């Protein structure tokens, strides 16, 4: 979400002049919002803050906030992770780390170094079931969007999914297992399902097949593959058949296993 400075001063209730709201997250009846300068090339963290708002009260009143300008993260996105920790990302200033904060006190808990830098992060969200983050980013022309996975120790996998786009990839949610995002001008929500396939003798060229269609597949190791299934490619919710195609020579298609896609209310 982007808007002009006078609008932000009117709605945010804090005394730092800001020009950008990053990708926030709702958790425990609170909205955690990264508040920053416009995240574009050449933008330094002139003013960066975490704002905490009541999600259940009309008007979404501000409950607390903390100035994090000195953190080295420009606040492009924020995720609520385990151990009452907030993970704050950078779009431009620092693609090498996530800045960590206590979700109650908003005090710094240091940083998490990423195994591979991710420039131009647009959003970050944590899935408690798979215990990993989804991270979205785009390229400088805003023509290609990327989805990465990041473990709690900072290991980056991917990009696990790429998507052509005509604007910034925003509004990430991974808290309920699926990946939801929007692309400017925010007139459509896209949903992706992440499948982790375990087995043996996988190769970097192995591909996951879902109901007869090969999907974008990311190789993690010989026993683990990540695949992404766009919700738009599914005929309906319910059971789908998953197989793995290993390359020749000596390859072939594995036996099928069922995977159930359900609607999240």
Backbone as CSV, one residue per row, in Angstrom:
resi,resn,N_x,N_y,N_z,CA_x,CA_y,CA_z,C_x,C_y,C_z
1,UNK,0.836,-1.181,0.000,0.000,0.000,0.000,0.878,1.240,0.000
2,UNK,0.612,2.167,-0.896,1.351,3.414,-0.929,0.378,4.586,-0.952
3,UNK,0.716,5.644,-0.236,-0.073,6.861,-0.303,0.794,8.027,0.096
4,UNK,0.265,9.169,-0.024,1.075,10.363,0.162,1.244,10.695,1.643
5,UNK,2.273,11.545,2.001,2.612,11.784,3.406,1.473,12.322,4.249
6,UNK,0.661,13.263,3.703,-0.374,13.839,4.554,-1.445,12.822,4.905
7,UNK,-1.695,11.857,4.015,-2.659,10.803,4.326,-2.126,9.909,5.448
8,UNK,-0.849,9.587,5.412,-0.280,8.724,6.435,-0.272,9.410,7.794
9,UNK,0.036,10.681,7.840,0.023,11.393,9.115,-1.378,11.377,9.712
10,UNK,-2.391,11.396,8.846,-3.768,11.447,9.330,-4.217,10.107,9.898
11,UNK,-3.742,8.987,9.345,-4.292,7.692,9.748,-3.387,6.911,10.692
12,UNK,-2.105,7.237,10.777,-1.190,6.393,11.529,-1.011,6.823,12.976
13,UNK,-1.244,8.088,13.282,-1.212,8.538,14.670,0.155,8.598,15.300
14,UNK,1.222,8.710,14.504,2.559,8.823,15.071,3.217,10.076,14.516
15,UNK,4.295,10.526,15.141,4.881,11.807,14.778,6.113,11.684,13.891
16,UNK,6.154,10.650,13.057,7.175,10.524,12.025,6.475,10.689,10.678
17,UNK,7.016,11.557,9.828,6.439,11.721,8.502,6.891,10.557,7.620
18,UNK,5.944,9.794,7.116,6.225,8.613,6.315,5.509,8.707,4.978
19,UNK,5.968,7.943,4.025,5.344,7.951,2.706,4.995,6.559,2.199
20,UNK,5.103,5.546,3.046,4.858,4.185,2.559,4.448,3.262,3.695
21,UNK,3.453,2.420,3.441,3.105,1.331,4.354,3.500,0.038,3.670
22,UNK,4.357,-0.753,4.304,4.779,-2.014,3.730,3.734,-3.098,3.922
23,UNK,4.127,-4.331,3.626,3.222,-5.472,3.727,3.140,-5.923,5.186
24,UNK,1.994,-5.717,5.819,1.830,-6.054,7.224,1.253,-7.437,7.431
25,UNK,0.951,-7.746,8.697,0.366,-9.043,9.022,-0.562,-8.896,10.221
26,UNK,-1.635,-9.687,10.203,-2.609,-9.689,11.289,-2.388,-10.931,12.143
27,UNK,-2.281,-10.741,13.458,-2.049,-11.863,14.361,-2.524,-11.498,15.756
28,UNK,-3.267,-12.387,16.395,-3.682,-12.177,17.775,-4.482,-10.915,17.996
29,UNK,-5.306,-10.546,17.030,-6.127,-9.349,17.169,-5.378,-8.056,16.933
30,UNK,-4.155,-8.139,16.396,-3.354,-6.948,16.139,-2.920,-6.909,14.678
31,UNK,-2.748,-5.698,14.172,-2.168,-5.486,12.856,-0.755,-4.948,13.059
32,UNK,0.226,-5.675,12.552,1.615,-5.230,12.618,1.974,-4.644,11.254
33,UNK,2.299,-3.357,11.224,2.533,-2.671,9.958,3.916,-2.053,9.921
34,UNK,4.713,-2.328,8.868,5.983,-1.626,8.691,5.716,-0.287,8.009
35,UNK,6.229,0.781,8.567,5.970,2.129,8.088,7.292,2.744,7.672
36,UNK,7.386,3.188,6.421,8.704,3.554,5.912,8.620,4.650,4.872
37,UNK,9.825,5.046,4.388,9.905,5.932,3.238,9.536,5.130,1.996
38,UNK,9.339,5.823,0.883,9.012,5.133,-0.359,10.145,4.172,-0.698
39,UNK,9.836,2.894,-0.890,10.875,1.894,-1.117,11.201,1.819,-2.600
40,UNK,12.184,2.577,-3.003,12.646,2.565,-4.384,14.152,2.815,-4.393
41,UNK,14.784,2.628,-5.542,16.234,2.783,-5.633,16.663,4.163,-5.112
42,UNK,17.706,4.159,-4.301,18.235,5.399,-3.779,17.570,5.873,-2.511
43,UNK,16.557,5.129,-2.048,15.831,5.555,-0.848,16.536,5.014,0.386
44,UNK,16.991,5.868,1.247,17.570,5.449,2.511,16.485,5.379,3.565
45,UNK,16.722,4.690,4.678,15.703,4.582,5.727,15.594,5.875,6.535
46,UNK,15.076,6.944,5.881,14.990,8.238,6.552,14.063,8.177,7.759
47,UNK,13.025,7.350,7.665,12.117,7.167,8.789,11.460,5.804,8.634
48,UNK,11.730,4.910,9.555,11.163,3.565,9.519,10.625,3.231,10.904
49,UNK,9.422,2.675,10.957,8.812,2.341,12.242,7.979,1.080,12.120
50,UNK,7.701,0.460,13.259,6.703,-0.607,13.361,5.494,-0.010,14.071
51,UNK,4.340,-0.110,13.457,3.102,0.326,14.086,2.241,-0.875,14.425
52,UNK,1.672,-0.885,15.613,0.803,-1.977,16.043,-0.595,-1.395,16.264
53,UNK,-1.580,-1.932,15.550,-2.939,-1.406,15.580,-3.912,-2.491,16.036
54,UNK,-5.008,-2.095,16.629,-6.035,-3.043,17.040,-6.845,-3.467,15.827
55,UNK,-6.855,-4.769,15.557,-7.587,-5.274,14.398,-9.063,-5.446,14.676
56,UNK,-9.461,-5.412,15.945,-10.841,-5.719,16.319,-11.624,-4.493,16.783
57,UNK,-11.026,-3.320,16.695,-11.673,-2.107,17.173,-11.962,-1.183,15.996
58,UNK,-13.170,-0.640,15.891,-13.469,0.292,14.799,-12.465,1.434,14.759
59,UNK,-12.034,1.767,13.561,-11.038,2.817,13.397,-9.607,2.332,13.474
60,UNK,-9.415,1.073,13.849,-8.078,0.466,13.931,-7.101,1.364,14.686
61,UNK,-7.385,1.657,15.959,-6.531,2.593,16.693,-5.112,2.059,16.906
62,UNK,-4.165,2.990,16.900,-2.763,2.663,17.178,-2.604,2.283,18.639
63,UNK,-1.963,1.129,18.903,-1.709,0.683,20.266,-0.288,1.012,20.721
64,UNK,0.678,0.857,19.842,2.067,1.187,20.161,2.859,1.274,18.871
65,UNK,4.027,1.882,18.972,4.902,1.945,17.807,6.341,2.106,18.268
66,UNK,7.257,1.776,17.374,8.682,1.896,17.683,9.424,2.374,16.451
67,UNK,10.300,3.342,16.634,11.164,3.838,15.576,12.300,2.829,15.378
68,UNK,12.428,2.265,14.163,13.486,1.284,13.896,14.418,1.787,12.792
69,UNK,14.515,3.103,12.646,15.316,3.697,11.578,16.764,3.205,11.602
70,UNK,17.315,3.001,12.788,18.725,2.602,12.893,18.955,1.121,12.633
71,UNK,17.899,0.358,12.322,18.024,-1.099,12.194,18.763,-1.534,10.950
72,UNK,18.723,-0.728,9.890,19.301,-1.158,8.623,18.324,-1.893,7.741
73,UNK,17.062,-1.991,8.151,16.007,-2.583,7.330,14.998,-1.492,6.996
74,UNK,14.561,-1.434,5.734,13.691,-0.335,5.336,12.197,-0.637,5.497
75,UNK,11.854,-1.813,6.039,10.469,-2.071,6.406,9.539,-2.343,5.244
76,UNK,9.976,-3.137,4.267,9.093,-3.447,3.136,8.000,-4.428,3.521
77,UNK,8.278,-5.297,4.505,7.296,-6.278,4.946,7.566,-6.698,6.369
78,UNK,6.544,-7.315,6.985,6.701,-7.795,8.362,5.916,-9.084,8.521
79,UNK,6.498,-10.043,9.228,5.844,-11.320,9.495,5.912,-11.606,10.988
80,UNK,4.860,-12.243,11.489,4.841,-12.687,12.878,5.298,-14.141,12.896
81,UNK,6.476,-14.392,13.468,7.025,-15.731,13.501,6.928,-16.357,14.878
82,UNK,7.576,-17.494,15.085,7.539,-18.172,16.380,8.305,-17.400,17.451
83,UNK,8.117,-17.801,18.684,8.801,-17.202,19.834,8.531,-15.709,19.954
84,UNK,7.287,-15.320,19.581,6.854,-13.931,19.759,7.791,-12.954,19.055
85,UNK,8.224,-13.335,17.840,9.213,-12.543,17.113,8.624,-11.979,15.825
86,UNK,8.916,-10.698,15.558,8.568,-10.052,14.300,9.786,-10.082,13.383
87,UNK,9.560,-10.410,12.107,10.617,-10.461,11.108,10.348,-9.359,10.087
88,UNK,11.262,-8.400,9.996,11.082,-7.232,9.137,12.063,-7.318,7.971
89,UNK,11.559,-7.114,6.756,12.369,-7.249,5.548,12.711,-5.894,4.951
90,UNK,13.603,-5.917,3.969,14.005,-4.718,3.240,13.739,-4.888,1.751
91,UNK,13.330,-3.798,1.116,13.154,-3.773,-0.330,14.474,-3.452,-1.020
92,UNK,15.167,-2.439,-0.513,16.362,-1.960,-1.192,17.576,-1.852,-0.266
93,UNK,17.353,-1.382,0.953,18.484,-0.995,1.813,19.358,-2.176,2.192
94,UNK,18.761,-3.292,2.619,19.560,-4.416,3.100,18.907,-5.742,2.713
95,UNK,19.248,-6.296,1.538,18.651,-7.557,1.087,19.261,-8.793,1.722
96,UNK,20.248,-8.606,2.612,20.991,-9.743,3.178,20.415,-10.268,4.483
97,UNK,19.572,-9.475,5.153,19.118,-9.872,6.480,17.629,-9.574,6.668
98,UNK,17.066,-10.210,7.691,15.782,-9.828,8.259,16.058,-9.264,9.638
99,UNK,15.401,-8.165,9.989,15.564,-7.576,11.314,14.501,-8.139,12.245
100,UNK,14.908,-8.535,13.446,14.025,-9.238,14.375,13.650,-8.337,15.552
101,UNK,12.366,-8.438,15.976,11.875,-7.628,17.093,10.937,-8.448,17.962
102,UNK,10.920,-8.137,19.240,9.966,-8.743,20.153,8.579,-8.194,19.826
103,UNK,7.607,-9.087,19.619,6.274,-8.654,19.197,5.510,-7.929,20.292
104,UNK,5.934,-8.076,21.543,5.258,-7.404,22.662,5.893,-6.066,22.974
105,UNK,7.204,-6.046,23.087,7.904,-4.821,23.481,8.413,-4.004,22.308
106,UNK,8.506,-4.630,21.128,9.075,-4.029,19.918,10.557,-3.719,20.075
107,UNK,11.221,-4.379,21.029,12.659,-4.236,21.205,13.402,-5.132,20.212
108,UNK,14.575,-4.683,19.764,15.352,-5.440,18.794,15.804,-6.784,19.369
109,UNK,15.761,-7.816,18.515,16.291,-9.129,18.859,17.410,-9.529,17.893
110,UNK,17.998,-8.521,17.245,19.100,-8.788,16.337,18.632,-8.982,14.909
111,UNK,19.398,-9.725,14.140,19.078,-9.949,12.733,19.224,-11.429,12.387
112,UNK,18.586,-11.813,11.290,18.726,-13.150,10.731,19.356,-13.001,9.355
113,UNK,20.554,-13.569,9.171,21.241,-13.473,7.887,20.670,-14.479,6.902
114,UNK,20.354,-14.015,5.691,19.831,-14.878,4.638,20.985,-15.559,3.912
115,UNK,20.810,-16.830,3.586,21.876,-17.570,2.899,22.134,-16.997,1.513
116,UNK,21.108,-16.442,0.895,21.214,-15.772,-0.398,20.457,-14.455,-0.306
117,UNK,21.066,-13.331,-0.638,20.346,-12.055,-0.580,19.117,-12.072,-1.492
118,UNK,18.043,-11.442,-1.037,16.832,-11.312,-1.847,16.550,-9.823,-2.023
119,UNK,16.962,-9.233,-3.143,16.680,-7.806,-3.345,15.213,-7.569,-3.676
120,UNK,14.726,-6.377,-3.390,13.390,-5.927,-3.748,12.297,-6.790,-3.118
121,UNK,12.467,-7.141,-1.839,11.414,-7.890,-1.144,10.173,-7.013,-1.014
122,UNK,9.047,-7.576,-1.407,7.773,-6.868,-1.309,6.959,-7.331,-0.102
123,UNK,7.033,-8.609,0.235,6.246,-9.113,1.350,6.871,-10.341,1.970
124,UNK,6.517,-10.597,3.230,6.998,-11.775,3.945,5.888,-12.239,4.870
125,UNK,5.692,-13.571,4.947,4.638,-14.118,5.803,5.061,-15.512,6.244
126,UNK,4.648,-15.905,7.453,5.106,-17.158,8.060,3.982,-18.176,8.121
127,UNK,4.277,-19.417,7.694,3.342,-20.536,7.799,3.748,-21.400,8.986
128,UNK,2.945,-21.439,10.066,3.339,-22.195,11.256,3.364,-23.702,11.051
129,UNK,2.670,-24.209,10.035,2.640,-25.661,9.811,3.961,-26.135,9.205
130,UNK,4.383,-25.503,8.116,5.647,-25.892,7.489,6.849,-25.220,8.135
131,UNK,6.598,-24.274,9.060,7.647,-23.560,9.797,8.646,-22.897,8.854
132,UNK,8.121,-22.151,7.896,8.968,-21.413,6.973,8.225,-20.165,6.503
133,UNK,8.983,-19.255,5.933,8.426,-18.016,5.413,8.254,-18.119,3.904
134,UNK,7.234,-17.493,3.386,7.166,-17.180,1.965,7.591,-15.732,1.823
135,UNK,8.382,-15.446,0.800,8.868,-14.092,0.538,8.605,-13.776,-0.927
136,UNK,7.998,-12.618,-1.191,7.790,-12.193,-2.562,8.732,-11.048,-2.893
137,UNK,9.165,-11.004,-4.144,10.040,-9.947,-4.627,9.753,-9.742,-6.106
138,UNK,10.238,-8.639,-6.665,10.107,-8.456,-8.105,11.389,-7.890,-8.681
139,UNK,11.454,-7.830,-10.023,12.652,-7.281,-10.640,12.484,-5.781,-10.863
140,UNK,13.548,-5.147,-11.330,13.563,-3.684,-11.401,12.516,-3.128,-12.355
141,UNK,12.138,-3.902,-13.370,11.148,-3.423,-14.336,9.721,-3.736,-13.914
142,UNK,9.570,-4.418,-12.769,8.258,-4.845,-12.265,7.533,-5.741,-13.274
143,UNK,8.323,-6.483,-14.068,7.760,-7.359,-15.094,7.728,-8.816,-14.673
144,UNK,8.517,-9.179,-13.650,8.563,-10.565,-13.170,8.504,-10.557,-11.652
145,UNK,7.642,-11.394,-11.091,7.564,-11.556,-9.648,8.119,-12.903,-9.241
146,UNK,8.665,-12.962,-8.024,9.285,-14.186,-7.535,8.724,-14.542,-6.168
147,UNK,8.589,-15.844,-5.910,8.228,-16.346,-4.592,9.364,-17.236,-4.099
148,UNK,9.903,-16.905,-2.932,10.950,-17.696,-2.298,10.401,-18.324,-1.018
149,UNK,11.091,-19.345,-0.541,10.853,-19.873,0.792,12.108,-19.644,1.628
150,UNK,11.918,-19.301,2.897,13.033,-19.055,3.805,12.781,-19.812,5.099
151,UNK,13.768,-20.574,5.550,13.646,-21.332,6.785,13.929,-20.431,7.980
152,UNK,13.659,-20.948,9.170,13.891,-20.176,10.389,15.367,-19.924,10.663
153,UNK,16.254,-20.654,10.011,17.686,-20.388,10.169,18.245,-19.562,9.013
154,UNK,17.358,-19.040,8.137,17.782,-18.138,7.078,18.117,-18.777,5.754
155,UNK,17.912,-20.093,5.611,18.205,-20.761,4.351,17.156,-20.384,3.306
156,UNK,17.617,-19.867,2.170,16.727,-19.401,1.107,16.594,-20.484,0.043
157,UNK,15.367,-20.809,-0.334,15.086,-21.773,-1.394,14.335,-21.051,-2.502
158,UNK,14.821,-21.199,-3.718,14.090,-20.624,-4.823,14.896,-19.602,-5.617
159,UNK,14.185,-18.866,-6.510,12.745,-18.699,-6.481,11.990,-19.982,-6.813
160,UNK,10.988,-20.277,-5.985,10.177,-21.468,-6.163,9.061,-21.239,-7.178
161,UNK,8.795,-19.972,-7.484,7.723,-19.648,-8.429,8.025,-18.298,-9.048
162,UNK,7.811,-18.190,-10.342,7.940,-16.915,-11.036,6.643,-16.628,-11.766
163,UNK,6.294,-15.369,-11.839,5.031,-14.996,-12.469,5.217,-13.689,-13.235
164,UNK,4.784,-13.639,-14.512,4.815,-12.361,-15.235,3.847,-11.382,-14.569
165,UNK,4.197,-10.116,-14.569,3.347,-9.136,-13.917,3.483,-7.791,-14.608
166,UNK,2.566,-6.895,-14.308,2.578,-5.555,-14.897,2.566,-4.503,-13.800
167,UNK,3.019,-4.850,-12.611,3.050,-3.946,-11.467,3.691,-4.655,-10.302
168,UNK,3.815,-3.964,-9.173,4.473,-4.550,-8.015,3.637,-5.674,-7.414
169,UNK,4.337,-6.734,-6.976,3.708,-7.894,-6.360,3.601,-7.629,-4.865
170,UNK,2.382,-7.522,-4.353,2.172,-7.040,-2.986,1.234,-7.965,-2.207
171,UNK,0.968,-7.572,-0.934,-0.109,-8.179,-0.153,0.027,-9.645,0.152
172,UNK,1.188,-10.108,0.560,1.444,-11.535,0.755,0.797,-12.079,2.019
173,UNK,0.224,-13.303,1.916,-0.258,-14.032,3.093,0.099,-15.501,2.928
174,UNK,0.739,-16.080,3.964,1.114,-17.498,3.965,0.715,-18.146,5.287
175,UNK,-0.069,-17.446,6.093,-0.333,-17.876,7.464,-1.244,-19.095,7.551
176,UNK,-1.983,-19.408,6.485,-2.897,-20.551,6.520,-2.528,-21.613,5.489
177,UNK,-1.260,-21.629,5.099,-0.777,-22.706,4.235,-0.747,-22.363,2.765
178,UNK,-1.739,-21.614,2.284,-1.700,-21.186,0.892,-0.954,-19.867,0.799
179,UNK,-0.529,-19.524,-0.408,0.111,-18.242,-0.660,-0.882,-17.357,-1.393
180,UNK,-1.207,-16.228,-0.813,-2.086,-15.263,-1.453,-1.343,-13.971,-1.698
181,UNK,-1.523,-13.368,-2.862,-0.847,-12.105,-3.161,-1.683,-11.310,-4.163
182,UNK,-1.356,-10.039,-4.294,-1.999,-9.191,-5.289,-0.915,-8.489,-6.106
183,UNK,-1.292,-8.028,-7.279,-0.411,-7.254,-8.143,-1.100,-5.930,-8.424
184,UNK,-0.356,-4.831,-8.298,-0.959,-3.542,-8.615,-1.611,-3.616,-9.990
185,UNK,-2.818,-3.045,-10.153,-3.506,-2.091,-9.265,-4.436,-2.725,-8.237
186,UNK,-4.115,-3.883,-7.708,-4.830,-4.498,-6.594,-6.289,-4.820,-6.919
187,UNK,-6.546,-5.281,-8.122,-7.925,-5.596,-8.500,-8.193,-7.093,-8.535
188,UNK,-7.203,-7.890,-8.105,-7.380,-9.343,-8.159,-6.463,-9.996,-7.137
189,UNK,-6.972,-10.997,-6.436,-6.161,-11.760,-5.490,-5.812,-13.102,-6.127
190,UNK,-4.538,-13.449,-6.118,-4.066,-14.709,-6.682,-3.703,-15.658,-5.543
191,UNK,-4.030,-16.945,-5.729,-3.746,-17.936,-4.700,-2.887,-19.058,-5.282
192,UNK,-1.888,-19.464,-4.502,-1.000,-20.559,-4.865,-0.994,-21.582,-3.736
193,UNK,-0.863,-22.855,-4.103,-0.719,-23.913,-3.103,0.692,-24.483,-3.187
194,UNK,1.332,-24.575,-2.047,2.678,-25.117,-1.966,2.626,-26.593,-1.583
195,UNK,3.331,-27.421,-2.341,3.402,-28.851,-2.052,4.861,-29.227,-1.808
196,UNK,5.152,-29.839,-0.680,6.474,-30.389,-0.406,6.414,-31.902,-0.615
197,UNK,7.205,-32.395,-1.550,7.207,-33.814,-1.904,8.472,-34.442,-1.329
198,UNK,8.302,-35.453,-0.499,9.442,-36.165,0.076,9.576,-37.537,-0.570
199,UNK,10.808,-38.010,-0.658,11.069,-39.304,-1.275,12.558,-39.575,-1.282
200,UNK,13.060,-40.125,-2.384,14.491,-40.412,-2.504,14.888,-40.354,-3.969
201,UNK,16.175,-40.173,-4.205,16.755,-40.167,-5.549,16.174,-39.067,-6.431
202,UNK,15.854,-37.905,-5.835,15.447,-36.761,-6.636,16.686,-36.084,-7.224
203,UNK,16.476,-35.374,-8.339,17.546,-34.662,-9.018,17.140,-33.202,-9.217
204,UNK,18.117,-32.317,-9.482,17.756,-30.916,-9.745,16.771,-30.762,-10.901
205,UNK,16.775,-31.720,-11.837,15.865,-31.640,-12.983,14.539,-32.364,-12.736
206,UNK,14.339,-32.933,-11.558,13.074,-33.612,-11.255,11.925,-32.603,-11.273
207,UNK,10.754,-33.064,-11.701,9.587,-32.195,-11.769,8.384,-32.860,-11.126
208,UNK,7.607,-32.070,-10.419,6.379,-32.555,-9.792,5.238,-32.398,-10.778
209,UNK,4.437,-33.461,-10.878,3.282,-33.494,-11.767,2.021,-33.564,-10.915
210,UNK,1.100,-32.640,-11.119,-0.151,-32.613,-10.366,-1.312,-32.766,-11.331
211,UNK,-2.034,-33.879,-11.196,-3.180,-34.176,-12.072,-2.816,-34.047,-13.548
212,UNK,-1.638,-34.583,-13.898,-1.247,-34.626,-15.296,-0.538,-33.396,-15.819
213,UNK,-0.320,-32.387,-14.980,0.340,-31.163,-15.428,1.629,-30.939,-14.642
214,UNK,2.731,-30.715,-15.350,3.999,-30.423,-14.687,3.949,-29.034,-14.065
215,UNK,4.452,-28.928,-12.840,4.409,-27.664,-12.103,5.818,-27.130,-11.877
216,UNK,5.908,-25.809,-11.661,7.205,-25.221,-11.320,7.728,-25.912,-10.062
217,UNK,8.919,-26.496,-10.178,9.475,-27.337,-9.120,10.847,-26.815,-8.705
218,UNK,11.061,-26.782,-7.401,12.349,-26.372,-6.858,12.983,-27.546,-6.128
219,UNK,14.211,-27.845,-6.479,14.963,-28.937,-5.855,15.607,-28.433,-4.569
220,UNK,15.291,-29.086,-3.441,15.958,-28.749,-2.180,17.104,-29.714,-1.907
221,UNK,16.815,-31.016,-2.038,17.852,-32.034,-1.887,17.318,-33.332,-2.481
222,UNK,18.113,-34.405,-2.381,17.722,-35.673,-2.978,16.463,-36.279,-2.419
223,UNK,15.972,-35.758,-1.299,14.763,-36.301,-0.694,13.628,-35.313,-0.582
224,UNK,13.793,-34.086,-1.146,12.750,-33.070,-0.962,12.648,-32.155,-2.170
225,UNK,11.425,-32.007,-2.689,11.111,-31.079,-3.766,9.994,-30.142,-3.318
226,UNK,10.031,-28.903,-3.796,8.947,-27.951,-3.591,8.250,-27.714,-4.918
227,UNK,6.939,-27.718,-4.911,6.179,-27.406,-6.120,5.085,-26.410,-5.783
228,UNK,4.740,-25.586,-6.754,3.709,-24.574,-6.588,2.569,-24.852,-7.564
229,UNK,1.332,-24.848,-7.049,0.152,-25.096,-7.874,-0.749,-23.867,-7.819
230,UNK,-0.926,-23.142,-8.929,-1.876,-22.023,-8.925,-3.298,-22.522,-8.719
231,UNK,-4.038,-21.865,-7.853,-5.427,-22.272,-7.617,-6.243,-22.199,-8.898
232,UNK,-5.888,-21.271,-9.792,-6.637,-21.106,-11.044,-6.511,-22.312,-11.962
233,UNK,-5.499,-23.174,-11.718,-5.309,-24.350,-12.572,-6.113,-25.551,-12.105
234,UNK,-6.730,-25.459,-10.921,-7.491,-26.578,-10.374,-8.953,-26.490,-10.810
235,UNK,-9.513,-27.620,-11.155,-10.914,-27.650,-11.555,-11.847,-27.424,-10.378
236,UNK,-11.445,-27.938,-9.206,-12.261,-27.774,-7.996,-11.399,-28.140,-6.793
237,UNK,-11.891,-27.844,-5.598,-11.218,-28.286,-4.389,-11.446,-29.778,-4.208
238,UNK,-10.508,-30.427,-3.528,-10.630,-31.861,-3.307,-9.294,-32.543,-3.542
239,UNK,-9.350,-33.823,-3.895,-8.140,-34.631,-4.001,-7.527,-34.537,-5.393
240,UNK,-6.201,-34.336,-5.421,-5.452,-34.361,-6.675,-4.375,-35.428,-6.551
241,UNK,-3.864,-35.882,-7.698,-2.838,-36.916,-7.725,-1.480,-36.292,-8.029
242,UNK,-0.476,-36.647,-7.203,0.855,-36.064,-7.316,1.856,-37.163,-7.667
243,UNK,2.642,-36.922,-8.710,3.730,-37.824,-9.077,4.995,-36.994,-9.292
244,UNK,6.138,-37.678,-9.390,7.411,-37.021,-9.665,8.015,-37.640,-10.914
245,UNK,8.439,-36.780,-11.843,9.099,-37.221,-13.065,10.589,-36.987,-12.927
246,UNK,11.360,-38.075,-12.911,12.815,-37.982,-12.851,13.389,-38.049,-14.266
247,UNK,14.488,-37.338,-14.517,15.028,-37.260,-15.880,15.677,-38.564,-16.321
248,UNK,15.830,-38.704,-17.626,16.562,-39.829,-18.220,18.059,-39.524,-18.162
249,UNK,18.933,-40.539,-18.239,18.581,-41.959,-18.309,18.277,-42.534,-16.929
250,UNK,17.546,-43.582,-16.916,17.231,-44.258,-15.670,16.109,-43.620,-14.902
251,UNK,15.482,-42.602,-15.479,14.411,-41.919,-14.767,13.056,-42.547,-15.033
252,UNK,12.034,-41.756,-14.868,10.678,-42.237,-15.063,9.729,-41.530,-14.123
253,UNK,8.504,-41.976,-14.094,7.463,-41.363,-13.269,7.173,-42.232,-12.056
254,UNK,7.102,-41.618,-10.896,6.825,-42.351,-9.662,5.367,-42.769,-9.603
255,UNK,5.055,-43.605,-8.641,3.652,-43.921,-8.383,2.963,-42.684,-7.815
256,UNK,1.649,-42.622,-7.951,0.893,-41.430,-7.555,0.527,-41.466,-6.085
257,UNK,0.530,-40.290,-5.465,0.048,-40.122,-4.105,-1.003,-39.016,-4.086
258,UNK,-2.049,-39.143,-3.257,-3.095,-38.121,-3.231,-2.685,-36.904,-2.397
259,UNK,-3.185,-35.748,-2.792,-2.992,-34.493,-2.069,-4.339,-33.787,-2.063
260,UNK,-4.797,-33.406,-0.890,-6.130,-32.806,-0.782,-6.026,-31.288,-0.656
261,UNK,-6.712,-30.586,-1.548,-6.778,-29.129,-1.545,-8.127,-28.718,-0.963
262,UNK,-8.091,-27.984,0.140,-9.325,-27.592,0.819,-9.500,-26.085,0.802
263,UNK,-10.732,-25.657,0.951,-11.054,-24.239,1.026,-10.833,-23.754,2.458
264,UNK,-10.121,-22.631,2.609,-9.886,-22.056,3.936,-10.872,-20.935,4.166
265,UNK,-11.650,-21.044,5.232,-12.670,-20.043,5.525,-12.069,-18.896,6.319
